[in-house]
């Protein structure tokens, strides 16, 4: 296993459990305890975790795993969700995409849709996510509009007043939100308040709003609110969502698509 793959696996385990000890991590990854100790030390130097005696803990209660380490989490669910979201978007529409692993998969699903292979443009994509813009910029049938702003390294998103300036001048057909938490009572949320502010403005500029989130994010709360559940038209999630959760969202006026 390469170092990058090992680090990704360690961070995944740490986010899930909150704490890891060296021996347990070594057994999980089938490497030596000495290797894990070095990995923990190097990740602590990058402020990706907090080193403890005999192990490591997550970096604070609202720990946010950077995007480059999130790609393997619920990957198959995210791909199914992404395809279902992409199917809700009509040729010729203007689509807003926030940052995140699920919205990145939505961009990829749109890129391979046969009916979007041509057009003038086939889609207009507005995004504040540098990685999404980078992936779609090579598709000449898509018109890519990138907001200004300051890059946030955890999510590759542009934030701040420069992004506000662009979004305040446009209207879009549909906004697709990637969120860290979505609750029928407390709404959609992100870890970072500046990121949430840009996502909120994108919602306000859209005719309809879609939240793309796997079921592990539902019924959860996070620090910075993006919008109320009532502002969301459709939630696309995976089939593991519970019937009570579906009922609560539907009572809030959200149409739920489980795939």
N, C-alpha and C positions, 0 to 999 in steps of 0.2 A: 504494500500500500504506500502510495506517495505521501509526502509530507502534507501537501494541500488537501488530499483526500482524508488524511488522518485528522487534520485540524477541523475540517468540515464536520466529520463524524463526532469529534469531541464536543464541538460547539452545539451540535444538534442534541446530543445527550445532555449537555449541561442546561440548555434551555428547557428541556422536558422535565428534568429532575431537580434543577436548582442547585445541586451539589454533586460532585464526583470525587471519589478517592482514587488514588493512583492505581492501586491493585485492581479495583473493579474495572477501571477504564482500560487497563492493560489486558485484562481477560476479555472484555467486550471487543477490543480491536485486534486481539491476538498478536500483541507486540510486547516488548519487554517493559518493565516498570521504569527502567532508566530512560527509555524513549519517551514515555508519557511525562516523566518529570521534566525533561527538556522541552517538550511541547507546551506543558503548562507554563513553564518559565518564560518561553518566548511569546506565548499568547498574553501573558500578564504584562510583559513589556509593551505590547501593543494596546493595552487596556481593554482587551477582549474578555478578560475574566479577572477574578481576584484570587490570588494564590493563598492557600491556607496550609496549615501543617498537615501533610499527608494527602493533599488534594487541591480542589478549587471550587469556588462558588461563582454564580452569575454576578455580573457587574451592576448590582442595584436591583431594586424591586421592579422597576419598569424597564428592564434590560431589553435592548433592541438589537437583534442579530442583524448585522449588515447584509445587504442584498446578496452579495457574492457568496455568502454562506447559507442562504435560505433555499437555494434552488432545488434541493432534494426533498424538502419537506412536503409531504402530501402531493408528490409530483403527478401521479396518475389522476388524482381527483382534480387538480388544477387544470390539467390538459382537457379533461372532459368538460369542466366548467367553462373553460376558454372557448371551446368549440360551440357550446350552447349559446354563449354570449355573442360570439361572432355571427351566429345564425340569426340573431335578433336585429342585426344591422343591415340596412338596405343599401344597395349600390347608389352612389351619388351623395350619401349623407355626409355631414360634418360630424366627426366623432372626437370626443375628448377622452384621452387616456391618462390617468394618473400613473405614478410609479408603483412598482411592486412586482413580485414574482407572478401573480395571477394575471395582472394586466399585461405583463410581458408576454405571457402565453396567449392572451387574447390577440395581441399584435401579430404574433406568429400564425395564429389561426386565420386571421384576416388575410395575411400575406399569401396563403396557399389556397384561398377560396377561388375556384375556377372562374366564377362569374365576376370576380374582381381583377381578372388578369389584364383587362384593358378598360379604357374609359378616359374621359377628359374633365376632371379626374374621376377614377373609379370610387375613390374616397378622399375626403379631406381629413387628415388626422392632426389634431391639436394636442400637444403633449408638453409637459414640463419635465419629462423623464429622458435624460440623455441617452440611456441605453436603448429605449424604444425608438427614439428618433434615428439613432445610428442603424438599427436593424431595418427600419422601413425606408430609409433614405435611398437605398439601392433599388427600390421599386418605383420605376418611373410613372406608373399608373396612379400612384398615391401622391397627393399634395401634402407635404409635411410642414406644419407650422409649429415652431418651437418657441416657447415663452423665453423671455430673458430671465435673469435672476442669478443668484449665487448657488453653486452646486452643493448639495448636501451629500457627503460621501457615503452615508449609510444606505441611502435609497437611490442615488444618482439623480435626484430630483432638484430642479431649480426652484428656489424660494425667494421671497422678499418682494419689495416694491417694484422692481423691474418686471417681474412676472405679473404683478397686478396690472401694470400698465397695458400689457398686451391683452390679457383676458378681459379687461374692461372695454375693449374696442370690438369684440367679436360676439357672435351668437353661434351656437352649435345645436345640432339635432339631438344628440345623445351624449351623456357623460358616463363613462365607465370608471367606477371607483374601485381601487384596491384598498382594503382597510385592514387594520389589525384587530378591530373589534366592531361588532354590530349587534345591537340589542334593541328589541322592540320598544322599550321604554326610554333608554338613554341615547339611542341613535347610533350613527356611524362615527368611528373615532380613529385617531392616529396617535403615535407616541409623541410627535413633535408638533408644537403649536403653529409654527410657521408653515409646515407642510399641510397641516389641517386647514389653515387659512386659504392656501392656494386651491386645495381640493374643494373647499366650500364655494369659492368664487366660480370654479369650473361648473359646479352644480347649478349655481344661480344663472349661468349663461346658457344652460341646456334646456331643451324642450322636455326631455325625459331623462331620468337617472337610473342607472343599473349598478347595483353593488355585486361584485364578483368575489365571493368569499367561501372557502371551504368551511365545513360545519364546525371545526374546532374554534373558529372565531366568533361563532354565534352565541348570544347570551353573555358575551364578555364586555368589559369596559376598559377603556384606555384613557390616558391623561387628557388628550386634546380632542374636543368634539368637532366633527366635520359638519354634520347636519342631523336633523331629526329623522326618525324612521318614516314619518309622514311625507318627507320630501323625496323619498325613494319610491320609484314606480315598480321596479322589479329586483328581486334578489335571486341570483343564480348560485346554487350551492350543490353539494354532493348528496347522494342518496342516504347518507348516514344521519342526516338531520332528523331530529325527533318530531313526532306529530304535534306535541305541545308547543314546540318552538315555531313550527309552521303556523299553527293556529294563532299564536300571539302576533306574528308578523302580518298575517292576513287581516286580523282585527285592526291593525294599525294602518291598513290600506296598501300593504305591500303585496304584490303578486309574487309567489314563490315558485321557482323552477328548480327541481331537484333532479340531478342527473347521475 
